[in-house]
C-alpha cells in the first residue's frame, strides 16, 4: 500500500489493518504517545502515525531519524475533527533504514538558494513535490491535448548542423574538441538545437498536424530568473493553417492544459497558493474561463501612447512602430487595459524572424504573441512565409545564407499552402501555473552559466 | 475538413458536399474521367477524387503535379465494391500551390538509403507515415501508462558533468572549444547524457514512482542497423521495490503500450505487416496475450549447454559463467525454448553495472534483461545496491571515482530501502512494433557517425 492509496480509500479502510512503507518527516516522543509523520512521495499529504511504548518495535521506531525509512503496520483511524482525515495507530514499527544525523533537510525552512544546491534532495520538500508533480501533470496534459486532436508527436533532433536560425547562441557538440570539424564525429560542425521548429515544419507537410516536445538549449551568459541554458519547448505546427487557426490552437491548448492541472492537482495548487503566490488558483482559473482578446501591434502602440498622454509612465516611453514591446508594455496591455490574456498580432517584420509570413501592407508579418497577466509574453508563433522569393529576401535582410537552409526553404517548391505554428517554453508555463518565480525552481536539475550540478 | 474526418464519418456524409485540402499523390487523366489521389497526412489512407472536363477548375486540376496542394469541393460517393469505401466526385478544383516537376518522391519505389538522404521529405511516404504515427502513439502510450499509475515524469538533464557512469562514450558540450574547462560555459567539463537513471533514482527517493523519457547520446563510432548517436530512452524507477516488482512493471508497461498501439494503429500495422514484416501483428499481439517466463542466468547457461550437447551449434559455444549472452543465445532461449518473452535474472556481477544490487551468493547481481522473440534483448534493469560499502567496492572494481558520484552514492546515507528500475530504448521498441529493421528508419532525423542532415 502507498499513502495515496490510503488517502483515496480511507473511508472504506477505517478500522482496518494497513501496512505502509514511508520516509520519516518528523518523529516526536511524548510521555504516553509518540507521533511519527511519514511521506512516501505518492501524494503531497503526509501520514500521521501514532505509537506507544507497547507498540511492537517501539524501541526502533523511537530512534528513527528524519529521512529514515520505516515500515508501519497499524489500524486506520478516522480523525474527522483534525486537518488530516485519518491517522494510523501503529501496532508494529520496523526501522528499515536509518538515516544519518547530518541529513540536510531537517524540519525547518530552507532558502531556495540552499535548495538549488541540493537539487538531488529538494524534490522531497513539499514545495518541490508540488511543483514537480504539476510539471509532470502538465507535460502529460500537453501530450493528451495534441494526441486527442490527431497531432503526431515528432522528436526533432537535439544535435543539429543548423546554425542559421538566428534564435540564439548555440553550444558546440564535439568529440575531438579541436575545431577540425571535417574530422570530428559528424564530419561537420555540430551544435545543440535552439528550436525544433524548422524540422517540425517539414513534418507538418507530411502529417498536417504535428507537435514537438523536447529539450532546447541556449549558450547565453544570462543570469536572470527567467533563463536557463537547458529548457523544454513545445512547438506545434499545422499545415494549411493561418494565423487565426494558430491563435485558436494556442488558446485551446492552454485552456486544456491548465484545466487538466486544475482537475488533477488541486491539493498541490492550494499548497503553492499558500507558499508562493496568493491568488494563484484564481489567476490560472481565469485562463480557462475567459475568452482571450486579440489586438494588432499598431492598436497596442496607440493604447500605450494614449496611456502616456494621460500621464502613465513606462521605463520606455518612446512608443514607435518598430519598438520591441517590453514586459512592462505587455503586462500593461493584458493586466490594465484588457484584463485578460491577449494575443498581439502583426508585428513589424524587421523585429521578427525570417520565416514569418509578410502581410500585404509590406511592413508587418503574421506573427502572434500571447500576453498573459502576471508575466507578459507566454508564447509566440506565426504563419510561415509560403513565397520562396519573399523568404529569400528576408534571409538576405538578416544575413542568413539560404544555402545552409535549402532543405527548409525548398519545402516551398514541393507544394506548400500555408503553415502556422508556435513555440511555448514549457518552464515558463510551469512558472505561471505554480507561482514559482525562478526558472531554476521548476527544472529538476537546472543548468545555468557556471552551474552544472548532478 | 480533413481526410481523417471523411474516413471517420463517411457513412453519415454520403451524398453530402465536402471540401478538402490535400497533397496530390497521383493525377491521371482518362478520356472521360480523371482521377486524382490525395493525402493530407491526417490518416494513412488516401482519398480518391474523380473529376471530369466539366468539373469547375478542370484545367488547373489536370495540370496539378505530384505533391501539389489542391482544394476539392465535391460529393462523397460510397464505393462499397472497391478497396476504399468512398470517393469524391469533384464539383470544383482549385490548384492552391503547384509543385515543381523535380519533386523527389514521384510515385515509384524508393530505396531506404535514398529516403534516409531526404529525411525532411520521407515522412510523406506511406511506410514512414505508418512508422512515425506509431512512434507518436507509442510515446503517448508510455506517458499514459505511467501517469495512470501515479508515476511522476522527470525530465533529467541532457547536459551533464557525470562522466563516471561507464555507460558509453560521451559527446563534449562546449562554447570555447579549447579544453580549458574551468573557463568554459559551465566552469567544468560538460557532456551529453548517456542515461538519466542516476538522476531519476534521486527523484524516486522523493516520489516513489518516477519515469524519464528523453534523448540520450552515444559518441560511439558504430555503423550498425541498431545504433544511433542520438536516441530516446524511458527509464522508470521505483523506490521500495525489488527485482520482482521490476519484472512486473516491465511486463505491465510493455503489454499496455503494445496493446494501445494495436488499438489505435491497426491500419498502420496492417500496412507495415505487408511492407516490412510478415506476421508482424501476430508477433506483437503475442506480447499482449502471453505470460512472460522468468529464467535465471544459470538456468539459461544450462539450457544452452544442453542444446550444444544435443548438437545445436552457436557462433559462441563456450558456455560458461561470466559469458555475456549474445543475441543468438537470447533469441534461442525465447524463440526456441520458451517460445515467449523471457526475463533472465541474476547475471554475474562482473559483467553488469556498479550500481546493481549484489545477491547473497556473492557472485551475481539482481539484474534483469527482457528477451523477446525476433530481436533478443529489448530492455534491462536491476534492483539497486542499497549498501554503501558494497557499492563503493564495486566502484573500486570498475575504476570509478566515487567522489565524482558522491551525490548519487550518498543517497544511501539518507534512508534508502530498495529501489529498482529499468531502461528501455524507445527506438528499439519502435523497431520491434513496426518491423523496421534499421534504427535510422524509426527516427525522424537520425544522427549517426558522419551523418548530420537537416
Interface residues (C-beta under 8 A of the other chain):
Chain A: X2 X4 X21 X23 X24 X40 X41 X42 X67 X68 X69 X96 X97 X98 X99 X100 X103 X120 X121 X123 X124 X128 X129 X132 X133 X135 X136 X137 X139 X140 X143 X144 X147 X150 X152 X153 X154 X155 X156 X157 X158 X159 X160 X161 X162 X169 X171 X172 X173 X174 X175 X177 X178 X179 X185 X186 X187 X188 X190 X192 X199 X202 X203 X205 X206 X207 X208 X209 X214 X215 X217 X219 X221 X229 X230 X232 X239 X240 X386 X407 X408 X411 X413 X414 X415 X416 X417 X443 X444 X445 X447 X449 X450 X451 X452 X453 X454
Chain B: X2 X4 X21 X23 X24 X40 X41 X42 X67 X68 X69 X96 X97 X98 X99 X100 X103 X120 X121 X123 X124 X128 X129 X132 X133 X135 X136 X137 X139 X140 X143 X144 X147 X150 X152 X153 X154 X155 X156 X157 X158 X159 X160 X161 X162 X169 X171 X172 X173 X174 X175 X177 X178 X179 X185 X186 X187 X188 X190 X192 X199 X202 X203 X205 X206 X207 X208 X209 X214 X215 X217 X219 X221 X229 X230 X232 X239 X240 X386 X407 X408 X411 X413 X414 X415 X416 X417 X443 X444 X445 X447 X449 X450 X451 X452 X453 X454
